[in-house]
Amino acid sequence: MFAVAKIMGELFERIRQPAVVGEILAGVILGPYIFNMIGPSHFYTVLAEIGVIILLFTVGLHIKTDEMLKVGPISLVVAVLGIIIPFIFGYLYTRIIAHSTVEAMFIGAAMVATSVGITARVLADLRILEAKVSRVIIGAAVIDDIIGLIVLAVVSGLGKGAISYIKIGLVLFEAVVFVIFLIFVGRRVMYRFFSPRLVALKSRNAPFALAILICLGLSAVASYIDLAAIVGAFMAGMILAEFNIKFRLSAKTESLYDFLVPFFFVMMGKQVDLSIFTHPSVIGAALILTLFAVLGKLLGCGLGAITLGWKQASLVGVGMVPRGEVGLIIASIGLSLGVIGNDLYSVVVFMVIATTLLTPPVLRSIIYRTPELKGVGEEIEEKTEEPE
């Protein structure tokens, strides 16, 4: 699994595409529908979950809370509009092609979440992760995931035949309190843990060990209160971002990232049944759903960021296009509940891969051909002039 994921990732990077797409395709190749080399195993599932936790923790290490708060209102508007419009598109289209209301709800829910990991990797490759427009995109993507999890609570309840509005309200309340507490209180607590006295410990990796402990601990807390573990992992990274450079947390996490993260995407890819795409109707549905997925984010998120100017708004819209882990998680839950079939699941995975492939070249084109974008062009120039 690891070897094929890395080989496929390398091949895709050589053609200037995200390695994550190669890793997903590695799962397709090794999965039960082609070579059948990955059998059902709880161990693989756990390995994949730890992988996605490390992925979101690493992303969070590059996003400081102060910088995120500055773009919070814009990110919130971008996220909300970027959820409503894609959900409506996905729901209506699924109903039009004669699927049930519950199936349409799951497909709509899978359309809403932007991939924090994929988007952040693309922005990092383009060397603009610290630009204002990038913070807007990352902030909106995180909010997307949180709201997407609330939507998941709703559609999962429908899939089980019952829905508890009390539970939905509780999940919403817990999510808001969890995030606000960590932003305003968690960071202050971290200053005590990551004080200069920590350096005096015998183990030179004590700060890194404590960082991983905080990451896993907050992931466990998030899971316990019915949020996704990835929300806790991302928040852990964000409250530790102030100490990232001083203690070289990103550099020390890199080996964990390179080893564990590919397993998550391989496990997602292994559930794709390629034989489904031998049916012209399924291929057509996948292409149309992908078109709606792109238009939904371009219209919703672009409109939400219009106060930044139409050029930066277009950049935000494109940056929010790639779907990822949360969309796949929602679809896989629908599949495991028996609410959606392999055909709709494969259509969602196709949409995720297609939107992931589409985003990097379009982002590059917008950024490098319009250097007058406020803040973005300056960021590229400054980063380019820095010595290797």
Secondary structure, 3 states (H helix, E strand, C coil): CHHHHHHHHHHHHHCCCCHHHHHHHHHHHHCCCCCCCCCCCHHHHHHHHHHHHHHHHHHHCCCCHHHHHHCHHHHHHHHHHHHHHHHHHHHHHHHHCCCCHHHHHHHHHHHHCCCHHHHHHHHHHCCCCCCHHHHHHHHHHHHHHHHHHHHHHHHHHHHCCCCCHHHHHHHHHHHHHHHHHHHHHHHHHHHHHCCHHHHHCCCCCHHHHHHHHHHHHHHHHHHHCCCCHHHHHHHHHHHCHHHHHHHCHHHHHHHHHHHHHHHHHHHHHCCCCHHHHHCHHHHHHHHHHHHHHHHHHHHHHHHHCHHHCHHHHHHHHHHCCCCCHHHHHHHHHHHHCCCCCHHHHHHHHHHHHHHHHHHHHHHHHHHHHCCCCCCHHHHHHHHHHCCC
